[in-house]
């Protein structure tokens, strides 16, 4: 099974790093792909541990990987966005 992982760093309007959004695209059925979104932030203000939160409301389904990759960038509500880095992984089932 192949899995695509995409990451994008988010910055606010003052160009300060706020966190990293990550998308995981995997095959859901024979002709359908599912994208799961998560947010990873380093909370420096409160000196807490790293947090990784899955955004459960943002599951997106499509029959095309290309459509999901474009949706990932457009769904984020960031003022300043950096480039999305996609990586393909193979998992033996």
Steps between C-alpha positions, in 0.01 A plus 500: 500500500626846420449804719567862411598743776501874447620768739471877496631747756260772606595857584285784628487850353806599709696217333524303826480120483168368638522130414511232232197357326531142377284304259502123463344358183430129487286270288158457659337265250603379155440834328472743792764682705460647848693802630544550874623837631697567817661803659834492681604798708775580745339706772785724614282749685382259770811275497286193441591186311463467125144439391366318197127534449296318239240720339214247498256722314737527205486156340488545124427225245579500128585261219806705403818558701564823307166647608574421866843664478347822368220488761756469781658834416170679446329373819752661737409839641849647526605850407848395380566151364821328406547228238334161549748212514355164391663166578390159378534202734436131436363278774496123465173352621 
